[in-house]
Amino acid sequence: MASKVRVDGAVRTESKATTSFLKQAYHLYTSKQVHQNLILPSLRILANHLGTQEIGREPEALFAAAIYIAFRHPNTYPNLVPRSYFSAEASQTAKRRPAEPLFHQSFDVKDTSIDWYAKRIVEKLDIIVLYDERGLPYYLERAGPIFRLIDALAEEAAVDAVLTSKISGRPLLLEPIVRVLLNRIFNVLQILPKVFYNSLYENLLPHVEASVESSRAEMGD
């Protein structure tokens, strides 16, 4: 988790600091009785984030943001629990109830602080943000197994499209490649709920385009 730029004692100190904060996060999660299914995914997000980013002034807000991102995975759709349920502000209202199965106590931070840290994590880790029909965000980690599968399918689709174009002599059109890929993701393999079709399309289009260009270059086109 520590930076690999230096190999002296400073690196070891940074590594210990990261471990210390992960332990702090774990103790906070267990004290608030966070659902067990959320603890390890949240700690993974923190481990990736803490290896490249300073903690900031509000560690508890950072820890809450990691829980929020882990909780809003696309496969939790429909997920109507907003970010505000995770903050101390929400504990003063009757709207706290839908989040009660997630943890026993809300986090002692402001909703705006959770939002700030969530944006930093998403930016730093290049997490894909997908939106449902209500415009609510869901988070898909590029390092996670679902996107790794999607990435492999995209690479395969790009190679197949370039090969087909070479053999047939027909022009290579990007949009049909993406449409076929999305049909495989949503209808054949059913990797994600179909509500994210348009949102994933926007995210995959430049990725597939880059894969096509890479495949063409490798094949000497």
Biotite code that builds the C-alpha atoms (Angstrom):
import biotite.structure as struc

atoms = struc.array([
    struc.Atom([0.000, 0.000, 0.000], chain_id="A", res_id=1, res_name="MET", atom_name="CA", element="C"),
    struc.Atom([2.939, 2.339, 0.566], chain_id="A", res_id=2, res_name="ALA", atom_name="CA", element="C"),
    struc.Atom([4.571, 4.283, -2.225], chain_id="A", res_id=3, res_name="SER", atom_name="CA", element="C"),
    struc.Atom([7.282, 2.322, -4.059], chain_id="A", res_id=4, res_name="LYS", atom_name="CA", element="C"),
    struc.Atom([9.227, 5.418, -5.088], chain_id="A", res_id=5, res_name="VAL", atom_name="CA", element="C"),
    struc.Atom([11.438, 5.305, -2.026], chain_id="A", res_id=6, res_name="ARG", atom_name="CA", element="C"),
    struc.Atom([12.854, 2.256, -0.305], chain_id="A", res_id=7, res_name="VAL", atom_name="CA", element="C"),
    struc.Atom([14.092, 3.778, 2.947], chain_id="A", res_id=8, res_name="ASP", atom_name="CA", element="C"),
    struc.Atom([12.437, 4.028, 6.355], chain_id="A", res_id=9, res_name="GLY", atom_name="CA", element="C"),
    struc.Atom([9.979, 6.640, 5.119], chain_id="A", res_id=10, res_name="ALA", atom_name="CA", element="C"),
    struc.Atom([8.196, 4.044, 2.995], chain_id="A", res_id=11, res_name="VAL", atom_name="CA", element="C"),
    struc.Atom([7.882, 1.662, 5.913], chain_id="A", res_id=12, res_name="ARG", atom_name="CA", element="C"),
    struc.Atom([6.487, 4.484, 8.054], chain_id="A", res_id=13, res_name="THR", atom_name="CA", element="C"),
    struc.Atom([3.886, 5.266, 5.392], chain_id="A", res_id=14, res_name="GLU", atom_name="CA", element="C"),
    struc.Atom([2.920, 1.601, 5.182], chain_id="A", res_id=15, res_name="SER", atom_name="CA", element="C"),
    struc.Atom([2.427, 1.402, 8.933], chain_id="A", res_id=16, res_name="LYS", atom_name="CA", element="C"),
    struc.Atom([0.319, 4.547, 8.864], chain_id="A", res_id=17, res_name="ALA", atom_name="CA", element="C"),
    struc.Atom([-1.908, 3.002, 6.200], chain_id="A", res_id=18, res_name="THR", atom_name="CA", element="C"),
    struc.Atom([-2.341, -0.173, 8.245], chain_id="A", res_id=19, res_name="THR", atom_name="CA", element="C"),
    struc.Atom([-3.122, 1.913, 11.312], chain_id="A", res_id=20, res_name="SER", atom_name="CA", element="C"),
    struc.Atom([-5.881, 3.798, 9.533], chain_id="A", res_id=21, res_name="PHE", atom_name="CA", element="C"),
    struc.Atom([-7.339, 0.597, 8.093], chain_id="A", res_id=22, res_name="LEU", atom_name="CA", element="C"),
    struc.Atom([-7.495, -0.814, 11.598], chain_id="A", res_id=23, res_name="LYS", atom_name="CA", element="C"),
    struc.Atom([-9.112, 2.424, 12.766], chain_id="A", res_id=24, res_name="GLN", atom_name="CA", element="C"),
    struc.Atom([-11.706, 2.109, 10.009], chain_id="A", res_id=25, res_name="ALA", atom_name="CA", element="C"),
    struc.Atom([-12.377, -1.521, 10.900], chain_id="A", res_id=26, res_name="TYR", atom_name="CA", element="C"),
    struc.Atom([-12.908, -0.699, 14.570], chain_id="A", res_id=27, res_name="HIS", atom_name="CA", element="C"),
    struc.Atom([-15.245, 2.146, 13.610], chain_id="A", res_id=28, res_name="LEU", atom_name="CA", element="C"),
    struc.Atom([-17.252, -0.121, 11.330], chain_id="A", res_id=29, res_name="TYR", atom_name="CA", element="C"),
    struc.Atom([-17.580, -2.827, 13.944], chain_id="A", res_id=30, res_name="THR", atom_name="CA", element="C"),
    struc.Atom([-18.495, -0.319, 16.669], chain_id="A", res_id=31, res_name="SER", atom_name="CA", element="C"),
    struc.Atom([-21.340, 0.952, 14.485], chain_id="A", res_id=32, res_name="LYS", atom_name="CA", element="C"),
    struc.Atom([-22.287, -2.621, 13.604], chain_id="A", res_id=33, res_name="GLN", atom_name="CA", element="C"),
    struc.Atom([-21.848, -2.123, 9.879], chain_id="A", res_id=34, res_name="VAL", atom_name="CA", element="C"),
    struc.Atom([-23.255, -5.052, 7.918], chain_id="A", res_id=35, res_name="HIS", atom_name="CA", element="C"),
    struc.Atom([-20.534, -7.686, 7.472], chain_id="A", res_id=36, res_name="GLN", atom_name="CA", element="C"),
    struc.Atom([-21.024, -7.815, 3.704], chain_id="A", res_id=37, res_name="ASN", atom_name="CA", element="C"),
    struc.Atom([-19.946, -4.169, 3.467], chain_id="A", res_id=38, res_name="LEU", atom_name="CA", element="C"),
    struc.Atom([-16.867, -4.131, 5.689], chain_id="A", res_id=39, res_name="ILE", atom_name="CA", element="C"),
    struc.Atom([-14.322, -5.875, 3.456], chain_id="A", res_id=40, res_name="LEU", atom_name="CA", element="C"),
    struc.Atom([-15.394, -4.100, 0.231], chain_id="A", res_id=41, res_name="PRO", atom_name="CA", element="C"),
    struc.Atom([-15.107, -0.779, 2.089], chain_id="A", res_id=42, res_name="SER", atom_name="CA", element="C"),
    struc.Atom([-11.673, -1.666, 3.455], chain_id="A", res_id=43, res_name="LEU", atom_name="CA", element="C"),
    struc.Atom([-10.507, -2.611, -0.054], chain_id="A", res_id=44, res_name="ARG", atom_name="CA", element="C"),
    struc.Atom([-11.562, 0.805, -1.310], chain_id="A", res_id=45, res_name="ILE", atom_name="CA", element="C"),
    struc.Atom([-9.737, 2.468, 1.572], chain_id="A", res_id=46, res_name="LEU", atom_name="CA", element="C"),
    struc.Atom([-6.615, 0.377, 1.026], chain_id="A", res_id=47, res_name="ALA", atom_name="CA", element="C"),
    struc.Atom([-6.432, 1.474, -2.608], chain_id="A", res_id=48, res_name="ASN", atom_name="CA", element="C"),
    struc.Atom([-7.196, 5.088, -1.705], chain_id="A", res_id=49, res_name="HIS", atom_name="CA", element="C"),
    struc.Atom([-4.813, 5.323, 1.245], chain_id="A", res_id=50, res_name="LEU", atom_name="CA", element="C"),
    struc.Atom([-1.937, 4.017, -0.826], chain_id="A", res_id=51, res_name="GLY", atom_name="CA", element="C"),
    struc.Atom([-2.055, 7.062, -3.080], chain_id="A", res_id=52, res_name="THR", atom_name="CA", element="C"),
    struc.Atom([-3.832, 9.785, -1.126], chain_id="A", res_id=53, res_name="GLN", atom_name="CA", element="C"),
    struc.Atom([-3.497, 11.597, 2.182], chain_id="A", res_id=54, res_name="GLU", atom_name="CA", element="C"),
    struc.Atom([-6.128, 10.884, 4.804], chain_id="A", res_id=55, res_name="ILE", atom_name="CA", element="C"),
    struc.Atom([-7.418, 14.427, 5.152], chain_id="A", res_id=56, res_name="GLY", atom_name="CA", element="C"),
    struc.Atom([-8.892, 16.205, 8.150], chain_id="A", res_id=57, res_name="ARG", atom_name="CA", element="C"),
    struc.Atom([-11.905, 13.962, 8.714], chain_id="A", res_id=58, res_name="GLU", atom_name="CA", element="C"),
    struc.Atom([-10.973, 10.274, 8.737], chain_id="A", res_id=59, res_name="PRO", atom_name="CA", element="C"),
    struc.Atom([-14.474, 9.246, 9.799], chain_id="A", res_id=60, res_name="GLU", atom_name="CA", element="C"),
    struc.Atom([-15.952, 11.015, 6.773], chain_id="A", res_id=61, res_name="ALA", atom_name="CA", element="C"),
    struc.Atom([-13.467, 9.165, 4.566], chain_id="A", res_id=62, res_name="LEU", atom_name="CA", element="C"),
    struc.Atom([-14.450, 5.860, 6.169], chain_id="A", res_id=63, res_name="PHE", atom_name="CA", element="C"),
    struc.Atom([-18.143, 6.676, 5.712], chain_id="A", res_id=64, res_name="ALA", atom_name="CA", element="C"),
    struc.Atom([-17.550, 7.586, 2.058], chain_id="A", res_id=65, res_name="ALA", atom_name="CA", element="C"),
    struc.Atom([-15.934, 4.197, 1.453], chain_id="A", res_id=66, res_name="ALA", atom_name="CA", element="C"),
    struc.Atom([-18.984, 2.459, 2.947], chain_id="A", res_id=67, res_name="ILE", atom_name="CA", element="C"),
    struc.Atom([-21.288, 4.606, 0.806], chain_id="A", res_id=68, res_name="TYR", atom_name="CA", element="C"),
    struc.Atom([-19.425, 3.721, -2.410], chain_id="A", res_id=69, res_name="ILE", atom_name="CA", element="C"),
    struc.Atom([-19.254, 0.017, -1.549], chain_id="A", res_id=70, res_name="ALA", atom_name="CA", element="C"),
    struc.Atom([-22.960, -0.007, -0.689], chain_id="A", res_id=71, res_name="PHE", atom_name="CA", element="C"),
    struc.Atom([-24.016, 1.595, -3.965], chain_id="A", res_id=72, res_name="ARG", atom_name="CA", element="C"),
    struc.Atom([-22.795, -1.173, -6.258], chain_id="A", res_id=73, res_name="HIS", atom_name="CA", element="C"),
    struc.Atom([-24.852, -1.483, -9.487], chain_id="A", res_id=74, res_name="PRO", atom_name="CA", element="C"),
    struc.Atom([-26.086, -4.910, -8.454], chain_id="A", res_id=75, res_name="ASN", atom_name="CA", element="C"),
    struc.Atom([-27.860, -3.357, -5.446], chain_id="A", res_id=76, res_name="THR", atom_name="CA", element="C"),
    struc.Atom([-30.342, -1.685, -7.828], chain_id="A", res_id=77, res_name="TYR", atom_name="CA", element="C"),
    struc.Atom([-32.915, -0.436, -6.985], chain_id="A", res_id=78, res_name="PRO", atom_name="CA", element="C"),
    struc.Atom([-31.097, 1.317, -4.165], chain_id="A", res_id=79, res_name="ASN", atom_name="CA", element="C"),
    struc.Atom([-33.074, 4.248, -2.783], chain_id="A", res_id=80, res_name="LEU", atom_name="CA", element="C"),
    struc.Atom([-30.909, 4.918, 0.285], chain_id="A", res_id=81, res_name="VAL", atom_name="CA", element="C"),
    struc.Atom([-29.278, 8.331, -0.254], chain_id="A", res_id=82, res_name="PRO", atom_name="CA", element="C"),
    struc.Atom([-25.885, 9.510, 0.955], chain_id="A", res_id=83, res_name="ARG", atom_name="CA", element="C"),
    struc.Atom([-27.507, 11.560, 3.722], chain_id="A", res_id=84, res_name="SER", atom_name="CA", element="C"),
    struc.Atom([-28.518, 8.382, 5.573], chain_id="A", res_id=85, res_name="TYR", atom_name="CA", element="C"),
    struc.Atom([-24.865, 7.794, 6.401], chain_id="A", res_id=86, res_name="PHE", atom_name="CA", element="C"),
    struc.Atom([-24.350, 11.116, 8.191], chain_id="A", res_id=87, res_name="SER", atom_name="CA", element="C"),
    struc.Atom([-25.130, 12.239, 11.722], chain_id="A", res_id=88, res_name="ALA", atom_name="CA", element="C"),
    struc.Atom([-27.542, 14.799, 10.276], chain_id="A", res_id=89, res_name="GLU", atom_name="CA", element="C"),
    struc.Atom([-29.868, 12.021, 9.140], chain_id="A", res_id=90, res_name="ALA", atom_name="CA", element="C"),
    struc.Atom([-29.981, 10.461, 12.597], chain_id="A", res_id=91, res_name="SER", atom_name="CA", element="C"),
    struc.Atom([-32.112, 13.387, 13.769], chain_id="A", res_id=92, res_name="GLN", atom_name="CA", element="C"),
    struc.Atom([-34.911, 12.587, 11.325], chain_id="A", res_id=93, res_name="THR", atom_name="CA", element="C"),
    struc.Atom([-37.405, 9.802, 10.771], chain_id="A", res_id=94, res_name="ALA", atom_name="CA", element="C"),
    struc.Atom([-35.771, 9.192, 7.393], chain_id="A", res_id=95, res_name="LYS", atom_name="CA", element="C"),
    struc.Atom([-33.007, 7.282, 9.144], chain_id="A", res_id=96, res_name="ARG", atom_name="CA", element="C"),
    struc.Atom([-35.044, 4.061, 9.142], chain_id="A", res_id=97, res_name="ARG", atom_name="CA", element="C"),
    struc.Atom([-34.220, 2.615, 5.645], chain_id="A", res_id=98, res_name="PRO", atom_name="CA", element="C"),
    struc.Atom([-30.498, 2.568, 6.479], chain_id="A", res_id=99, res_name="ALA", atom_name="CA", element="C"),
    struc.Atom([-30.859, 0.811, 9.825], chain_id="A", res_id=100, res_name="GLU", atom_name="CA", element="C"),
    struc.Atom([-30.087, -2.676, 8.429], chain_id="A", res_id=101, res_name="PRO", atom_name="CA", element="C"),
    struc.Atom([-26.753, -1.301, 7.134], chain_id="A", res_id=102, res_name="LEU", atom_name="CA", element="C"),
    struc.Atom([-25.373, -0.110, 10.453], chain_id="A", res_id=103, res_name="PHE", atom_name="CA", element="C"),
    struc.Atom([-26.510, 0.541, 14.001], chain_id="A", res_id=104, res_name="HIS", atom_name="CA", element="C"),
    struc.Atom([-25.385, 4.177, 14.246], chain_id="A", res_id=105, res_name="GLN", atom_name="CA", element="C"),
    struc.Atom([-24.830, 6.831, 11.606], chain_id="A", res_id=106, res_name="SER", atom_name="CA", element="C"),
    struc.Atom([-21.398, 8.398, 11.207], chain_id="A", res_id=107, res_name="PHE", atom_name="CA", element="C"),
    struc.Atom([-20.558, 11.534, 13.203], chain_id="A", res_id=108, res_name="ASP", atom_name="CA", element="C"),
    struc.Atom([-19.883, 13.663, 10.145], chain_id="A", res_id=109, res_name="VAL", atom_name="CA", element="C"),
    struc.Atom([-21.735, 15.995, 7.812], chain_id="A", res_id=110, res_name="LYS", atom_name="CA", element="C"),
    struc.Atom([-23.334, 14.810, 4.587], chain_id="A", res_id=111, res_name="ASP", atom_name="CA", element="C"),
    struc.Atom([-21.241, 17.358, 2.670], chain_id="A", res_id=112, res_name="THR", atom_name="CA", element="C"),
    struc.Atom([-18.045, 15.838, 4.100], chain_id="A", res_id=113, res_name="SER", atom_name="CA", element="C"),
    struc.Atom([-19.037, 12.348, 2.925], chain_id="A", res_id=114, res_name="ILE", atom_name="CA", element="C"),
    struc.Atom([-19.801, 13.805, -0.493], chain_id="A", res_id=115, res_name="ASP", atom_name="CA", element="C"),
    struc.Atom([-16.402, 15.517, -0.647], chain_id="A", res_id=116, res_name="TRP", atom_name="CA", element="C"),
    struc.Atom([-14.498, 12.355, 0.218], chain_id="A", res_id=117, res_name="TYR", atom_name="CA", element="C"),
    struc.Atom([-16.619, 10.205, -2.093], chain_id="A", res_id=118, res_name="ALA", atom_name="CA", element="C"),
    struc.Atom([-15.754, 12.473, -5.022], chain_id="A", res_id=119, res_name="LYS", atom_name="CA", element="C"),
    struc.Atom([-12.051, 12.279, -4.154], chain_id="A", res_id=120, res_name="ARG", atom_name="CA", element="C"),
    struc.Atom([-12.130, 8.486, -3.977], chain_id="A", res_id=121, res_name="ILE", atom_name="CA", element="C"),
    struc.Atom([-14.016, 8.193, -7.287], chain_id="A", res_id=122, res_name="VAL", atom_name="CA", element="C"),
    struc.Atom([-11.567, 10.527, -9.003], chain_id="A", res_id=123, res_name="GLU", atom_name="CA", element="C"),
    struc.Atom([-8.438, 8.980, -7.519], chain_id="A", res_id=124, res_name="LYS", atom_name="CA", element="C"),
    struc.Atom([-9.426, 5.371, -8.183], chain_id="A", res_id=125, res_name="LEU", atom_name="CA", element="C"),
    struc.Atom([-11.103, 6.165, -11.538], chain_id="A", res_id=126, res_name="ASP", atom_name="CA", element="C"),
    struc.Atom([-14.314, 4.483, -10.395], chain_id="A", res_id=127, res_name="ILE", atom_name="CA", element="C"),
    struc.Atom([-17.069, 4.303, -13.012], chain_id="A", res_id=128, res_name="ILE", atom_name="CA", element="C"),
    struc.Atom([-20.258, 6.090, -11.985], chain_id="A", res_id=129, res_name="VAL", atom_name="CA", element="C"),
    struc.Atom([-23.459, 4.680, -13.484], chain_id="A", res_id=130, res_name="LEU", atom_name="CA", element="C"),
    struc.Atom([-26.893, 6.252, -13.107], chain_id="A", res_id=131, res_name="TYR", atom_name="CA", element="C"),
    struc.Atom([-30.339, 4.673, -12.882], chain_id="A", res_id=132, res_name="ASP", atom_name="CA", element="C"),
    struc.Atom([-33.572, 6.093, -14.313], chain_id="A", res_id=133, res_name="GLU", atom_name="CA", element="C"),
    struc.Atom([-33.902, 8.422, -11.296], chain_id="A", res_id=134, res_name="ARG", atom_name="CA", element="C"),
    struc.Atom([-30.412, 9.812, -11.805], chain_id="A", res_id=135, res_name="GLY", atom_name="CA", element="C"),
    struc.Atom([-29.126, 8.094, -8.651], chain_id="A", res_id=136, res_name="LEU", atom_name="CA", element="C"),
    struc.Atom([-25.430, 7.124, -8.748], chain_id="A", res_id=137, res_name="PRO", atom_name="CA", element="C"),
    struc.Atom([-23.968, 3.628, -8.509], chain_id="A", res_id=138, res_name="TYR", atom_name="CA", element="C"),
    struc.Atom([-20.258, 2.866, -8.367], chain_id="A", res_id=139, res_name="TYR", atom_name="CA", element="C"),
    struc.Atom([-18.344, 0.243, -10.333], chain_id="A", res_id=140, res_name="LEU", atom_name="CA", element="C"),
    struc.Atom([-14.666, -0.233, -9.494], chain_id="A", res_id=141, res_name="GLU", atom_name="CA", element="C"),
    struc.Atom([-12.354, -0.837, -12.424], chain_id="A", res_id=142, res_name="ARG", atom_name="CA", element="C"),
    struc.Atom([-10.297, -3.167, -10.251], chain_id="A", res_id=143, res_name="ALA", atom_name="CA", element="C"),
    struc.Atom([-13.361, -5.236, -9.327], chain_id="A", res_id=144, res_name="GLY", atom_name="CA", element="C"),
    struc.Atom([-14.312, -8.579, -10.915], chain_id="A", res_id=145, res_name="PRO", atom_name="CA", element="C"),
    struc.Atom([-17.358, -7.268, -12.798], chain_id="A", res_id=146, res_name="ILE", atom_name="CA", element="C"),
    struc.Atom([-15.501, -4.548, -14.666], chain_id="A", res_id=147, res_name="PHE", atom_name="CA", element="C"),
    struc.Atom([-12.549, -6.867, -15.293], chain_id="A", res_id=148, res_name="ARG", atom_name="CA", element="C"),
    struc.Atom([-15.008, -9.191, -17.029], chain_id="A", res_id=149, res_name="LEU", atom_name="CA", element="C"),
    struc.Atom([-16.527, -6.289, -18.981], chain_id="A", res_id=150, res_name="ILE", atom_name="CA", element="C"),
    struc.Atom([-13.035, -5.127, -19.927], chain_id="A", res_id=151, res_name="ASP", atom_name="CA", element="C"),
    struc.Atom([-12.125, -8.600, -21.204], chain_id="A", res_id=152, res_name="ALA", atom_name="CA", element="C"),
    struc.Atom([-15.338, -8.734, -23.246], chain_id="A", res_id=153, res_name="LEU", atom_name="CA", element="C"),
    struc.Atom([-14.581, -5.290, -24.700], chain_id="A", res_id=154, res_name="ALA", atom_name="CA", element="C"),
    struc.Atom([-11.069, -6.363, -25.712], chain_id="A", res_id=155, res_name="GLU", atom_name="CA", element="C"),
    struc.Atom([-12.473, -9.480, -27.359], chain_id="A", res_id=156, res_name="GLU", atom_name="CA", element="C"),
    struc.Atom([-15.138, -7.472, -29.182], chain_id="A", res_id=157, res_name="ALA", atom_name="CA", element="C"),
    struc.Atom([-12.511, -5.056, -30.497], chain_id="A", res_id=158, res_name="ALA", atom_name="CA", element="C"),
    struc.Atom([-10.258, -7.827, -31.793], chain_id="A", res_id=159, res_name="VAL", atom_name="CA", element="C"),
    struc.Atom([-13.185, -9.649, -33.432], chain_id="A", res_id=160, res_name="ASP", atom_name="CA", element="C"),
    struc.Atom([-14.377, -6.442, -35.106], chain_id="A", res_id=161, res_name="ALA", atom_name="CA", element="C"),
    struc.Atom([-10.940, -5.648, -36.521], chain_id="A", res_id=162, res_name="VAL", atom_name="CA", element="C"),
    struc.Atom([-10.524, -9.203, -37.813], chain_id="A", res_id=163, res_name="LEU", atom_name="CA", element="C"),
    struc.Atom([-13.975, -9.162, -39.403], chain_id="A", res_id=164, res_name="THR", atom_name="CA", element="C"),
    struc.Atom([-13.243, -5.826, -41.080], chain_id="A", res_id=165, res_name="SER", atom_name="CA", element="C"),
    struc.Atom([-9.945, -7.110, -42.483], chain_id="A", res_id=166, res_name="LYS", atom_name="CA", element="C"),
    struc.Atom([-11.470, -10.296, -43.846], chain_id="A", res_id=167, res_name="ILE", atom_name="CA", element="C"),
    struc.Atom([-14.638, -8.750, -45.292], chain_id="A", res_id=168, res_name="SER", atom_name="CA", element="C"),
    struc.Atom([-13.170, -5.450, -46.427], chain_id="A", res_id=169, res_name="GLY", atom_name="CA", element="C"),
    struc.Atom([-16.095, -3.624, -44.851], chain_id="A", res_id=170, res_name="ARG", atom_name="CA", element="C"),
    struc.Atom([-15.484, -0.416, -42.868], chain_id="A", res_id=171, res_name="PRO", atom_name="CA", element="C"),
    struc.Atom([-15.111, -0.725, -39.124], chain_id="A", res_id=172, res_name="LEU", atom_name="CA", element="C"),
    struc.Atom([-17.936, 1.145, -37.361], chain_id="A", res_id=173, res_name="LEU", atom_name="CA", element="C"),
    struc.Atom([-17.582, 1.784, -33.645], chain_id="A", res_id=174, res_name="LEU", atom_name="CA", element="C"),
    struc.Atom([-21.236, 2.048, -32.583], chain_id="A", res_id=175, res_name="GLU", atom_name="CA", element="C"),
    struc.Atom([-22.322, -1.427, -33.790], chain_id="A", res_id=176, res_name="PRO", atom_name="CA", element="C"),
    struc.Atom([-19.359, -2.929, -31.906], chain_id="A", res_id=177, res_name="ILE", atom_name="CA", element="C"),
    struc.Atom([-20.486, -1.292, -28.675], chain_id="A", res_id=178, res_name="VAL", atom_name="CA", element="C"),
    struc.Atom([-24.128, -2.278, -29.239], chain_id="A", res_id=179, res_name="ARG", atom_name="CA", element="C"),
    struc.Atom([-23.194, -5.935, -29.739], chain_id="A", res_id=180, res_name="VAL", atom_name="CA", element="C"),
    struc.Atom([-20.987, -5.769, -26.642], chain_id="A", res_id=181, res_name="LEU", atom_name="CA", element="C"),
    struc.Atom([-23.759, -4.259, -24.532], chain_id="A", res_id=182, res_name="LEU", atom_name="CA", element="C"),
    struc.Atom([-26.241, -6.852, -25.756], chain_id="A", res_id=183, res_name="ASN", atom_name="CA", element="C"),
    struc.Atom([-23.857, -9.522, -24.533], chain_id="A", res_id=184, res_name="ARG", atom_name="CA", element="C"),
    struc.Atom([-23.377, -7.786, -21.170], chain_id="A", res_id=185, res_name="ILE", atom_name="CA", element="C"),
    struc.Atom([-27.041, -7.060, -20.434], chain_id="A", res_id=186, res_name="PHE", atom_name="CA", element="C"),
    struc.Atom([-29.049, -9.690, -22.306], chain_id="A", res_id=187, res_name="ASN", atom_name="CA", element="C"),
    struc.Atom([-26.841, -12.730, -22.778], chain_id="A", res_id=188, res_name="VAL", atom_name="CA", element="C"),
    struc.Atom([-24.653, -12.782, -19.673], chain_id="A", res_id=189, res_name="LEU", atom_name="CA", element="C"),
    struc.Atom([-26.874, -10.478, -17.580], chain_id="A", res_id=190, res_name="GLN", atom_name="CA", element="C"),
    struc.Atom([-23.878, -9.033, -15.743], chain_id="A", res_id=191, res_name="ILE", atom_name="CA", element="C"),
    struc.Atom([-25.656, -5.807, -14.747], chain_id="A", res_id=192, res_name="LEU", atom_name="CA", element="C"),
    struc.Atom([-29.273, -4.602, -14.510], chain_id="A", res_id=193, res_name="PRO", atom_name="CA", element="C"),
    struc.Atom([-30.535, -3.261, -17.845], chain_id="A", res_id=194, res_name="LYS", atom_name="CA", element="C"),
    struc.Atom([-31.310, 0.138, -16.323], chain_id="A", res_id=195, res_name="VAL", atom_name="CA", element="C"),
    struc.Atom([-27.604, 0.985, -16.683], chain_id="A", res_id=196, res_name="PHE", atom_name="CA", element="C"),
    struc.Atom([-27.508, 0.385, -20.453], chain_id="A", res_id=197, res_name="TYR", atom_name="CA", element="C"),
    struc.Atom([-27.235, 4.044, -21.533], chain_id="A", res_id=198, res_name="ASN", atom_name="CA", element="C"),
    struc.Atom([-24.883, 4.973, -18.724], chain_id="A", res_id=199, res_name="SER", atom_name="CA", element="C"),
    struc.Atom([-22.505, 2.109, -19.437], chain_id="A", res_id=200, res_name="LEU", atom_name="CA", element="C"),
    struc.Atom([-22.670, 2.860, -23.164], chain_id="A", res_id=201, res_name="TYR", atom_name="CA", element="C"),
    struc.Atom([-21.268, 6.329, -22.532], chain_id="A", res_id=202, res_name="GLU", atom_name="CA", element="C"),
    struc.Atom([-18.489, 4.890, -20.399], chain_id="A", res_id=203, res_name="ASN", atom_name="CA", element="C"),
    struc.Atom([-17.561, 2.067, -22.764], chain_id="A", res_id=204, res_name="LEU", atom_name="CA", element="C"),
    struc.Atom([-17.587, 3.988, -26.048], chain_id="A", res_id=205, res_name="LEU", atom_name="CA", element="C"),
    struc.Atom([-14.151, 5.638, -25.644], chain_id="A", res_id=206, res_name="PRO", atom_name="CA", element="C"),
    struc.Atom([-12.757, 2.476, -24.045], chain_id="A", res_id=207, res_name="HIS", atom_name="CA", element="C"),
    struc.Atom([-13.823, 0.306, -26.999], chain_id="A", res_id=208, res_name="VAL", atom_name="CA", element="C"),
    struc.Atom([-12.532, 2.905, -29.440], chain_id="A", res_id=209, res_name="GLU", atom_name="CA", element="C"),
    struc.Atom([-9.096, 2.780, -27.794], chain_id="A", res_id=210, res_name="ALA", atom_name="CA", element="C"),
    struc.Atom([-9.167, -1.031, -27.855], chain_id="A", res_id=211, res_name="SER", atom_name="CA", element="C"),
    struc.Atom([-10.030, -1.029, -31.566], chain_id="A", res_id=212, res_name="VAL", atom_name="CA", element="C"),
    struc.Atom([-7.170, 1.341, -32.367], chain_id="A", res_id=213, res_name="GLU", atom_name="CA", element="C"),
    struc.Atom([-4.784, -0.789, -30.331], chain_id="A", res_id=214, res_name="SER", atom_name="CA", element="C"),
    struc.Atom([-5.911, -3.967, -32.112], chain_id="A", res_id=215, res_name="SER", atom_name="CA", element="C"),
    struc.Atom([-5.535, -2.330, -35.518], chain_id="A", res_id=216, res_name="ARG", atom_name="CA", element="C"),
    struc.Atom([-2.023, -1.225, -34.678], chain_id="A", res_id=217, res_name="ALA", atom_name="CA", element="C"),
    struc.Atom([-1.059, -4.709, -33.473], chain_id="A", res_id=218, res_name="GLU", atom_name="CA", element="C"),
    struc.Atom([-2.401, -6.208, -36.696], chain_id="A", res_id=219, res_name="MET", atom_name="CA", element="C"),
    struc.Atom([-0.473, -3.727, -38.800], chain_id="A", res_id=220, res_name="GLY", atom_name="CA", element="C"),
    struc.Atom([-3.484, -1.776, -40.024], chain_id="A", res_id=221, res_name="ASP", atom_name="CA", element="C"),
])
